[in-house]
Amino acid sequence: MRMAKATLSFMAAALLAASSTLALAQTCNSNMPLSKPDSRYTYNAAGDEVTDSVTRLTWKRCAEGMGWSEGTCTGTPNEYTWEAAVSHAATQTGWHLPSIKELKSLIELACYGMGINQTAFPETPHLVWSASTVAAGTELVWFVNFGLGDDDYSKKDSKASVRLVRSQ
């Protein structure tokens, strides 16, 4: 019994760890206009940054750890605890870890399976940290689950990916 419980716990932990990078097919509601259409975004010359014409925020198209190559994000996204994500963002001159409001501005409301514009943000990992804590002094912080197209919160010692942003 103890061995079965330990095996089940390990499997659950492994699934949780893998959940931020599992590929899902995007399905969009054809009866609903896209909330984040391609026309909303413009790209820099290198193609690795995208500016949202509504929010005026400029985003890295790829999560940290991935690279921009031949029109898509390649490689494996890094996963960080929240405090490591904050520290990493602080080393990236001109960029910051987005607030939950900034990060939620990327959610495509008409789609599920991947709730983000996949032209602007290809190969997006499911779980992406925000800089926002749930409440002052708590161990809970907000993230966006792009696999579900929704926000949620988790403990600071959980792991998720990072997408950096800058204001114009």
Residue, then its C-alpha position, 0 to 999 in steps of 0.5 A: m500500500r505504501m509503495a502504491k501511494a508513493t508511486l501515485s504521488f510521484m506520477a502526480a508530481a511528474l504530470l504537474a511538472a510536465s503540464s506547463t509544456l504539453a502541447l494542446a490543439q487550439t480550438c476557437n469558437s467560430n461564432m465568436p469574434l477573436s478578442k486578440p486578432d492578428s491585426r492587433y500585433t506588430y513585429n520588430a525587424a528581427g521578429d522576436e518581439v511583438t507590440d500590442s496596439v491596444t495595450r501598447l506593451t511590447w512582449k518577447r514572443c518566446a518564453e525565457g529559455m526558448g529562441w526565435s528561429e525561422g518564424t517560431c519559438t524553438g527549444t524548451p522553456n525554462e521553468y522557475t519558482w516565482e522568486a527565481a522568475v522575479s530575480h531572472a526578470a530583474t537581470q533583463t535590462g528594459w524588461h519586467l515580469p508582467s503584472i497579472k493584468e498585463l499577462k491576462s491581456l494576452i488571453e484569447l477569449a474565443c479559443y481553448g486548448m491554447g488561449i492565446n494568439q498563436t501567430a504572435f506567440p507560438e509554442t507558448p507554455h501553459l503556465v506563465w508567472s505574473a509579478s502579482t501576489v494574491a495578497a500582501g505577505t502571502e505565499l500565493v501568486w498569480f499565473v496564467n494557464f494559457g492551456l485553459g485560457d484563464d488565470d489562477y494562483s499557486k504557491k511561490d515554490s511551484k514552477a512555471s515559465v516566464r514571458l517578459v514584457r516592457s512598456q513603451 
